Amino acid sequence: MSQENTAMTADEIEAQLEALKRVHEEDSAGAQTALDRRIISFGGAFSFLFAIATIVSIYEIVMRYFFNAPTIWVHETVIALIAVCYLYGGMQCFAADKHIRIGLIYFGTSGGTRRLLDFVNALLALFFALAIAYAAYTMVEKSWWAPQGDLRLERSGSAWNPITPALVKMGLFITAVILSIQSLGHLWVAYKGTGYRQAASEPPGKLAVLGIAVVFGLLLTGGYFLFTEGRSLGIEAGSLLLVGSIMVLILTGIPLAFVTGLIAILFTIAWFGTSGVPLVSSRIYSFVNEYVLVAIPMFVLMASLLDRSGMARDLYDAMRLVAGRLKGGVAIQTLVAAVFLASISGIIGGEIVLLGLIALPQMLRLGYNRALAIGTVCAGGSLGTMIPPSIVLIVYGLTASVSIGDLFLATVVPGLMLATFYIVYIYTRCTLDPTVAPGIPEEDLSMPIGEKLRKMKGVILPVAVAFTVLGSIYGGVASVTEAAAMGVVGVFASAWIRGEVSWELITSSLKQTLETCGMIIWIGLGAAALVGVYNLMGGNRFIESTILDSGASPMVIVLIMMGILIVLGLFMDWIGIALLTMPIFVPIIIKLGMDPVWFGILFAMNMQVSYLSPPFGPAAFYLKSVAPKDMSLSEIFRALLPFIAIQLVALMLVLFFPDVALWLPNWVKGS
């Protein structure tokens, strides 16, 4: 097939994807309120705050390194701009139904059953939003008025000393109030049944009613013991009740961010009374003001620009020149391209969708085994958790107080090792059974030298961006956040040089960044609040003492932790797992005399497994969104099993041979 036909096939599939998205959006839009639609329409304007924050960050880099005139206002300005985007992103995702939820039950329902679940979810979301609004108001009251009642806006206390703390706290309060109004609107829509495709009078299924009754029965029983016993429950029973509440609540399909946040509030009230609720809002405020997290939206913006500009597609096409004649060459080139894509963006969902649009149809056209094609795309696209700049490692470094630069160095060898294992598996399987991966037609390989040079030229710019971003981090020239800002400018400049910059490119990339960060950060907000409350309950000391006093060897303790992470990965998103477990696990690792950098790589490898593992397995759902209609989720998950086994082998190697991860950072420090 010629390059033009290949591109046409990808364009056709992309058009089909857009059509499916429109159908889903129309289906969701029917259940949206006027407020939801207004929030979505204003989201584009708010998303430009990401662009302003990037420009301001670049200004600081230029002033510091070229004019030796560091600023005193950039740091706090960027944090405030991004914090506003985080808060608005939560409302936007709620309005557009983009928040992450365990949807195995929820998305399998329709009609009256879906309405019933939506009503339940809206009710739970309302409780969450009202509690956050109350907690935020107590912060606003102290940050906007003096004890005597005079207006006095809280300042940061830095050399610049802006009033951003007062403004961000007010922003959190306004966000919670709007979320409450949104929840009321969703309650009304679900109650009336307007906007649903099925008839509003269609009754919910009997099993659905029974299931929801059981869930609420369990919640009410647990709530009764929690609020009647309170602290007298003890931390042991409290821990079991907390974990059980999470597991039960996610069955309703309520967004994960609201699950953890709601449970944090309920346990705060039961354990410390209503006076303890401000603890939740203070944890949320501290989380959105973390400077390290600013790197996340910038890397997301890099990935969005890369996807929409066409550079990623050209990068994939160029890999044909590297692996075209090998056994399983197209699958191998997909993995090589995935490594490069991961080194530029670190965003997993976008990579899987992109490879699903470009690589999957080509492999299926050539007659590749469907399972091999599926596994290659999902496993390759998931390498973003391991290859720097990995957002997973950025969040781990933040929660564990570990150098992100050291983590990036430590993950290079394990990440490339895992990619190599995938390639060896594909090559071996295709060699033993040539029917699994037929060769590429000779006419596709006999490409004129001029065409080859043109394709290789298209790789120069994105690869240069990757080297610039990672080189500035490893070389100590820029922080992770500053390097991310440089990456955004680099990708944008590359797209400009290629003549691909348009208003549509900019606005759609910024909008995707707002929604993606709304999903990621709001899970973090709920998890951060829950961790703070649980630690105040004494949960961290309880788990630490239980593990350390068990008499188990350090390696057995680490194996137990790995098991816990794998089990949590079956049901929860990685950022929630990181914020829930790392504040407890990392101090234990340090007390055992082990390296937290090494443990961070183990955590990232665990999240690799979670991305592919059923029933949550985000990689499978990302691919399903762009896969042929006859490709079911069960087929996708079955295809991922060999790659999950490879991930576990790589995890065990790093677990039992820590130098696989640590030798590079140790070598850099020693040189």
N, C-alpha and C positions, 0 to 999 in steps of 0.2 A: 504493500500500500504506500502511496506517495505521502510526503509530509503534508501536502494540502488536504488529502483525504483523512489523515490522522487528526489534523487540527479540526476538520469539519466534524468528525465523529465526536470529539471532545466538546465542540461548540454545541452540537445537537444535545448531548447529554446535559451540558450546563443549562441549555434552554429548558430541558425537561425538569431539571432541578428548580429553576426559577418558577416554572409553572406549578410544581408541587408546593413550593413555598407560598405562592400566591393563594393556592387553595387553602393551605393551613392558616394563612393570615386572614383570609376571608372568613374561615370557620371561627377563628379566635375573635376576629373583629366584631362578629355578631354579638358576642357576649361582652364586648367592651362598653364602658360607659362613656358619656361625653367627656368626663374628666380624664379618663384613660387616653382618649384620642387627642385631647389637648396636650397632655404630658408627652405623648409620642411625637407630636408635631413640634414641640419646643425642644425635644431632645437633640435635634440637629444643631441648634444654636448653642446649647450647653456643651456639646461635644467639642466645639472649637476651643474650649478652655484647655483641652489637651494640647492643641497646637500652640496656644499661647505659652503654656508651661514649657513645652519643648524649646521654643524660641528663647524664652528667658534663661533656660538652662544653658543653651549654647552661648548666649551673651556672657554668662558668668565664666564659661570655659575660655572664651576669647579674651576677656578682660584679665583673667588671672594669668594665662600662659603667654599671651602676646604683649600685654601692656603692664604686667605685674601690678594690677590694680584690682584685687579681689573685691567683690561687692559684699555688702552686709544685709541686703534685702532679698536677694534671689532665693536663698534657701527656704525662708518662711513663705515667700510668695508662691513658690512652686507647690509646697505642701498644701497651702490653703486652696489653690486652684484645683489641684487633684482631689482634695477632700470633698469639695463641692461636687465634682464629677462623680465621685463614688456614691455620694448620697443621692444625687439625681438618678444615677444609674440604677439604684435599687427601685425607685419609683417607676422608671421606664420599663425595667424587666417585669415588674408586677403588672403594669398596664398591658404589655405585649405578651405576657405569659412566657417569658424567657428564663425565669428562675429555674435552677436545677432542682429536680424532684425525682424520687424513685417512682418511675411511672409504669412499672410492669403491670400493676393493677389499674392505675388511673387511666392510662392511655388505651387500655383494652376495653374501656366502658363506653357507653353512648347513651343518648336519650335521657330517660329519667334517672338512670343510675349515675350518669355523669353529672347531672344537675344536683343530685343528692351529695355527691362527693364535693362538687364545687361549693355548695352551701356550707358543708362542714369545714372545708378549707378556708372559706372566707370568714367564717365565725372564729376559727382559730387565729387567722391572720389579724382579725380585729382585736382580739385579746392582746396579741403581741404588740400591735401598733399603739394601742392605748397605754399599755404599760411603759413602752419606750417613750411615748409622749410625756407621761407623768415624770419619768426619771429624767428626761431631758429638760423639762421645765424647772426641776430643782437645780440643775446646773445653770440654766439661763438666769434664774433668779439671783444666784450668787455672782454670776459673771457680768450681769448688766446693772445691778443696783447695789449700792452700799448698804450696810446694816441699818443706816438711818433712813433709807428710802430714796436717797439721791441717785440719779443716773451716773453710773461709773463703769465704763466698759473695761473688761479685763484685758490686760496687755500681756505680751509674751515674756517680757523681762529681759530680752536680748538687747544687743547694742542698738538695733533698729527699733525694737519695742513697739510693734504694730498691735492693732486691736483684733487681729485675726482669731485668737482663741474665743473671744466673745462672739464673733461673727459665725465661726464654724459651729459653736454650740447652739446658736440660734438656728442655724441651718439644719442641725440634727432635729431640733424640736419641730420646725416647720415640716421637715420630711416625715416625721412620725405622725403629725396631724394629717397630712395629705394621705399617707398610707391608711390611716383610720377611715378617712372619707372614701378612699378607693375600696376598702374592704366592705364598707356599708353598701356602696354601689354594686359590688359583686354579689353581696348577699341578696340584694333586691332583684338583680338580674336572674340569679339562680332560683329564687323563689317564684318569680313570674314566669320563668322559662322562655323569655324573649331572647332571640338570637341563636337559639339552638336549632340545628337542622331537623332533628326529629320533633314530632309534635310535642308541644308543651305539656299536654295531658298524659303523655306516655308514662306509666308508673315505673318506678325503679324496680330492678330485679329483686326477687325475694332473698336470694343469696347475698346481694349487695346490702340490703337492709339488715340482714342478720349479721353480716360481717362488720358493718359499721356499728351496730348495737354492741357486738362483742368488744370492739375496739374502745368504744366509749365506756362500756362497763369496766374494762380493765383500767382505763384512765381515771374513772371516778373512784374506783376502789383504791388505786394507788394514791390519788389525791386525798382521799379520806384519811389514809394512814399518814400521809405526809403532813397535812395541816392539823391533824389532831395530836400527833406525836411530836412533830417538829424535830428539834435537836435530840430529843430523847430516843429517836430511832437509832442513833449511833451511825458512825460513818460507814460501817460495814453494810448495814441494811440500806442506808442512804445511797451508797454507791450502786447497789443492785437495783434499787428503785429508779435511779437516774438512767442507768443503761437500758433498763427495761422500758422506761418511758420513751426514750429515743427510738428504740426498735418498734414500739407499738405505733407511735405517731407517724413515722415515715410510711406506714402501710396505707394511710389515708391519701398519700400523694401530695401533702402539703410541702411547699418548698423547703429544702434542707436548712436554708438560712433561718426560716421562721421556726423550724423544729428546735434547733439548738437555742435560739434566742428566747423562745417561749419557755422552754424548760429551765433556762437560766433564771428567768424572772420568777417562775413559780417556786423554785427551790430557794431563791433569795428571800421571798416573802415568808415561806414556811420556816426557814432556818433563822433569819435575822429580823423578820418583821418588815413592814412597809418602809421603815427608815433605811433599809439596806438596798432598796431598789436603785438609788443613784449609783451604787457600785457598778451596776450593769451599764448605765450610760457612760460612766467614766471610762470603763474598759473599751467601749465602742469608740469614744472620742480619742483615746490614746492610740487605738489601732489605726484609725484613718489618718492620724498625724505622723505615722512612721515614715521617715524619709526614704528608707530602703524600698518600701512598697511602691514608690513613684516609678521605679524601673519597670514594674509590671505593665501599666498602660502603655509605656513607650515601646516595650518589646511587642505588645499586642498590635500597636499601630504600625510597627515595622512589618509584622507578618501580614497585616491587612493591605498595606501598600504593595508589598511583594506579590501577594496573591493577585491583586487587581491590575497590576501594571503589566503582567505578562512575563516578568523576569523569571518567576518560578517555572513557568512552562518552558521557557528557553533553556533553563538550567537542566530540566529533565531531558529535553531533546538532545542536549549536548552529551549526556551520559551514554547515549547510544554508541558514540564513537569509542567509549572506554570499554564497554562490555558487550557490544553487539554480537560478536562471534562466539562468546562463551556459551557453555551449556546453561540454559536458563538465563540467557543474557539479559532479556528484558526485565526479569525479576531482579537480577543483580543490579542492573542500572537503576531500578527503582529504589533499592536500598542505598546505593551510593548517593543518589539525588536526595534521599531522605536525610542522610547525614549532613549534607550541605544545607538543606533547608532548615534543619534543627539548629545548625550553628549560626544561622542568620536570625531566626525568630524565636525559637524555644516554645512556640505555641502549638500544642498537639492537635487540637480539633481542626484547625485550619489546614494543617499538613495532610491529615487523613482525607479530608474532603478534596483537597487539591489532587492528591495522588489517586483518589477514587475517580476523579473526573478525567485525569490524563492517562494514568498507567493501567487502571483496571480494564477499561474498554479495549486497549491495545492488546493486553495479555489474553483476554477472552477472544478477541478477533483471531489471534494467532493460534488458538486452540490449546492454551495453557489449561492445566487442571484447575478447576474453579477454586478448590480449597487452597491450592498453592497461591493463586492470585490474590485471594481474599487475605490470607495470612500475611503475605508479603506487604500488602498495602497497610494493613492495620499495625503490624509489628514495626515496619519502617516508619510509619507516621508517628508512632508512640515514642520514638527515640528522643523526642524533645525533652523528656523528663531527665535524660542522662547527658546529652550533648550540651555543653555550655553555649549560649547563656540560658540555663535551665531555670524557669520560673519556680519550679518545685524546690530547687536548691536555694533560690533567693529567699523563699518563705521559710525554709528550714534554717538558713543562716540567721534570719531575724528572730525566730522563736528560740533557737538554741544558743544565740549569741556567739556564733562561730563565723570566722572570716569567710565571706563569700568568694573572695579570690582563691583561698585555699581549697574551697569546695569545688570550684570550677577546674582547678588544676587536678584535683584528685579524681574527678569524674571522667577525665579525658581517656585514660586507658580502659577502665571498665566499660565506658560507652562504646569505644571503638571495638573492644573485645566482643561485646554483645552483637554489634553490627556484623563483625566478622563471623561469629557463630551462625548468624542467620544466612550469610552468604555461603558458608561451608555446607550448611544443611541443604540449601537450595541446589548448589552445584552437585553435591553427592546424590541427592534424590533424582535430579535430572539426568545424571550420568548413568545411574543404575536403571532408570526407567525413562528412556528418551520420549516416550509418548506423553509424559507429564508436561513437557515443555518443548513443543516443536520449534525448529529453528526459524530464524527470520528469513523471509524470502530474499534471494540474492539481489533482486532489484532494489530492495530497501537498504542494502548494505553498500552497493556499488554507487556511492555518492561522489560527485565531482569534488576535487580538492578545494575549489573555491567555496563550495557549499559547506564543506567541513570547517574551513577557516572561519566562515561567517558564523557558524554555530558556536565554535569555541570562543569567538570574540564576544558573543552574547553572555558568556559565563564570567568574563573579566570583572564587570562592575559588581554583581552580587557577591562574588568571592572576595573582592577588595573590601566591600563593606564588612563582611564577616571577619576578615583579618584586622580591620581597623577597630572594630568593637572589642574583639577578644584581646588584641594586642595592647590596646589602651588600658584594659583591666589588668592583664598580666604584667605589663610594664610599669604599673603604678602611675601612669599618666593621668588617669581619670577613675573616679569611683564607678561602681556598677550603674548607678543612676545616670551619671554624666555620659558614660559609654553608651547607654541606651538612647539618650538624646542624640548623640553623635550618629548612632545607627539609623535613627529616623531621618535625620538630615541626609545621611548617605544614600539611603534607599530612595528618598524623594529626589535628590539630585540625579541619581542614576536613571530614574523614570523620566526626569526632565530631559536628560541627554538623549534618551531613547525616543523622545517625542510622545510620551504616553501620559503626561500629566494633563488632567482635565478637572473641571469642577466636580463632575460626578465621581471621579477617582478620589478626590479629597474628601468630599462629604460622606460618601459611602464608607470609606475607611475609618473616618472619625466616628460615624454612627456605630459601626461594628465594634470599635474600641470601647465606646460607652456601654454597650450592652454586654460585651464580654467581661469587662471589669465589674459591671453591676452584678453579674453572676458570681464571679470569683470572690470579690471583696465582701459581698454580703454574706456569703457562707463563712468567710473569715470573721466578720463582725459577730455573728451568732456564736461561733466556736470560741472566739476570744472571751466573750461574756461568760460562756459556760465554764471555760477553764478558770477564769478569775473567781467565779462563785465556788466552784468545786475546791479550789485551793484554799479559799477562806474557810470552807467547811472542814478542812484538814485532809482532803482527799489525796493530795500529793504526798503528804507524810505517811498516810495510811498505806498507799501502794508501795512507796519506797521502803518502808519498814517491812511490809509483807514479803517483798521480793528479796531484800538484803538479809532478812532473818530466816529465810527459808532453808538456808544451808546448801543451796544449789551452787554449783560451780559457775564462774562468770560466763562460760560459753553456753551453759544450759539456760542461764538467765537471758542471754541474748537470743537464743533460739525461741524461748517463750515470747519475747518481744516480737520477733519476726512472725511468729504464729498469730499473735494478736493483730499485727498490722495487716497480714494477709486476710484474716477474717473480716476486719473492718473494711478492707478494700473491696469486699464483695458487695457492700451496701452503702458506702459513703464516698463522697468526693475527697480527693487528696488533700485539699487545703483544710477541710474540717478535721481529717485524720491528723494532719501535722499539728494543728493548733490544740487539738485535744490531748494528744499523746506525747509530743516532744517536750513540753515543759515538765513532764513527769519522767520520761525515759532518759533524757540527756543527763540530768544530774546523777541518775543511777549509774549510767555509763562512765561518767567522770569519776565517781566514787569507786568503781571497780577498776580504775586505772586504765581504761580504754580510751581510744582517741575519738572525740566527737565528730571529727571530720570523716573518719572511716565510717562511723555510724550513720552520718548523713548520706553517704553513698549507698549504704545498705537500705536506708529509707527510700531513696530515689528509685532503687532497683525494685523494691517492694511495690512502689507506685506504678512501675512498669507492668508488673504482674496484674495489678488492680485494673489497669486500663483495658486489659484484654479479658479479664475473668468474668464469667457470668455470675449473678444475673444483672449486675449494674453495668460492667464493662463499657465505658463510654466510647471506646474505639469502635465497637460493633454498631452502636447507634449512629455515630458520625458516618460510618461507611454506608449503613442502611439508607441514609438520607439521599445518597447519590447512586446507589446500586440499582441494577435492573430490578424490575418489579417482581420477577420470579425468584429473587434471592432473598430467602427468609432469614430472620434473626437466628433461628436455630441452626441453619446452615453456616452462617457466619461464625457463630460461637464454636461449632464443631471444627471448623477450619483453623481456629486459633489454638487448639489444644497442643499441637507440636511446638508452636512458638512459645506458649506458656511454659512447656517443659524446658525449652532452651533457656528461658529467662530464669527459671529456678536453678538450673545448673550453673549459670553465671553468678547468680546470687550466692550459691554455696561456695563457689570459688573465692569470691571476695570476702565472704564470711570467715572461711578457714585460712585464707591467705591474705591478710590485711595489706601486705606490701603491694599487692596488685593495684590498690587505690592510693597508697601513701608514698610510693617511691618517687613519683614525679614531684609533688610538693616538697618532699624532703630534699630531693636533688636540687630543686630551684633555690631553696633556702640555703643549701650548703655550697652552692656555686658562687 
